[in-house]
Amino acid sequence: YTGNVKRYKAVEGQSTYELHRSECGRKSLFLRRHKFIDYVSHCFHNHGWSLDACVSYALAKGIFQKDQVVSTKTLYNYVELGLMDIKNGDLPEKVKRNTKTRRARVNKRILGRSIDERSPRIESRKDFGHWECDLVLGHK
């Protein structure tokens, strides 16, 4: 039988896979909205505007439409990743902020005994000097 039989060819299968793989996945907004990102960079360096002011001004004046703009958060992410010519040191408010996460100590030192462990004799308050007061506990 010499009919039309399809056979698997590794080279052809690999090229088909690579073609399909190149077209899948979400494309970066950085590449698709480069005109807006160049505009933000220009306004930041020449006018001294913040990234949020650049986005708001572009939308308010109609320079760019909503689908041509990336959000302020995305712009800050691009700065963090080093994709833009703006650096973290150029952003005065970002440098001021402390973004370190606070952690609770696992083995916290207990300094002294708790007031709950006082003797019943003190509870009667017959002796001079056994006072009770409320303490304000700070964050430390």
CORLIN-V53583 format. One record per residue. N is the residue number from 1. RES is the residue in one small letter. SS is DSSP state (a for helix, b for strand, c for the rest). PHI is phi in radians with two decimals (none if undefined). BURIAL is # if it has 24 or more other ideal C-beta (glycine too) atoms within 12 Angstrom, else .. Layout:
N/RES/SS/PHI/BURIAL
N/RES/SS/PHI/BURIAL
This chain:
1/y/c/none/.
2/t/c/-2.05/.
3/g/c/-1.24/.
4/n/c/-1.44/.
5/v/c/-1.85/.
6/k/c/-1.53/.
7/r/c/-2.09/.
8/y/c/-1.31/.
9/k/c/-2.14/.
10/a/a/-1.07/.
11/v/a/-1.13/.
12/e/a/-1.18/.
13/g/a/-1.12/.
14/q/a/-1.13/.
15/s/a/-1.16/.
16/t/a/-1.13/.
17/y/a/-1.06/.
18/e/a/-1.12/.
19/l/a/-1.11/.
20/h/a/-1.14/.
21/r/a/-1.17/.
22/s/a/-1.23/.
23/e/a/-1.66/.
24/c/c/-1.67/.
25/g/c/1.55/.
26/r/c/-1.40/.
27/k/c/-1.43/.
28/s/c/-1.20/.
29/l/a/-1.23/.
30/f/a/-1.05/.
31/l/a/-1.37/.
32/r/a/-1.39/.
33/r/c/-2.08/#
34/h/a/-1.16/.
35/k/a/-1.12/.
36/f/a/-1.16/#
37/i/a/-1.16/#
38/d/a/-1.13/.
39/y/a/-1.10/#
40/v/a/-1.10/#
41/s/a/-1.09/#
42/h/a/-1.10/.
43/c/a/-1.13/#
44/f/a/-1.13/#
45/h/a/-1.35/.
46/n/a/-1.55/.
47/h/a/-1.85/.
48/g/c/1.30/.
49/w/c/-1.42/#
50/s/c/-1.36/.
51/l/a/-1.14/#
52/d/a/-1.17/#
53/a/a/-1.13/.
54/c/a/-1.10/#
55/v/a/-1.13/#
56/s/a/-1.11/.
57/y/a/-1.13/#
58/a/a/-1.10/#
59/l/a/-1.33/.
60/a/a/-1.17/.
61/k/c/-1.50/.
62/g/c/1.31/.
63/i/c/-1.17/.
64/f/c/-2.27/#
65/q/c/-1.46/.
66/k/a/-1.04/.
67/d/a/-1.41/.
68/q/a/-1.78/.
69/v/c/-1.95/#
70/v/c/-1.79/#
71/s/c/-1.27/.
72/t/a/-1.09/.
73/k/a/-1.06/.
74/t/a/-1.13/#
75/l/a/-1.08/#
76/y/a/-1.12/#
77/n/a/-1.14/.
78/y/a/-1.11/#
79/v/a/-1.12/#
80/e/a/-1.09/.
81/l/a/-1.40/.
82/g/c/1.43/.
83/l/c/-1.40/.
84/m/c/-1.81/#
85/d/c/-1.45/.
86/i/c/-1.63/#
87/k/c/-1.87/.
88/n/a/-1.04/.
89/g/a/-1.18/.
90/d/a/-1.39/.
91/l/c/-1.71/.
92/p/a/-1.10/.
93/e/a/-1.27/.
94/k/a/-1.22/.
95/v/a/-1.24/.
96/k/a/-1.22/.
97/r/c/-1.39/.
98/n/c/-1.70/.
99/t/c/-1.79/.
100/k/c/-1.24/.
101/t/c/-1.38/.
102/r/c/-1.60/.
103/r/c/-2.21/.
104/a/c/-1.46/.
105/r/c/-1.23/.
106/v/c/-1.31/.
107/n/c/-1.86/.
108/k/c/-1.30/.
109/r/c/-1.31/.
110/i/c/-1.81/.
111/l/c/-1.73/.
112/g/c/1.53/.
113/r/c/-1.58/.
114/s/c/-1.32/.
115/i/a/-1.21/.
116/d/a/-1.21/.
117/e/a/-1.59/.
118/r/c/-1.28/.
119/s/c/-1.32/.
120/p/a/-1.16/.
121/r/a/-1.12/.
122/i/a/-1.23/.
123/e/a/-1.06/.
124/s/c/-1.24/.
125/r/c/1.06/.
126/k/c/-1.50/.
127/d/c/-1.54/.
128/f/c/-1.23/.
129/g/c/1.79/.
130/h/c/-1.61/.
131/w/c/-1.77/.
132/e/c/-2.17/.
133/c/c/-2.56/.
134/d/c/-1.54/.
135/l/c/-1.88/.
136/v/c/-1.67/.
137/l/c/-1.67/.
138/g/c/-1.44/.
139/h/c/-1.25/.
140/k/c/-1.68/.
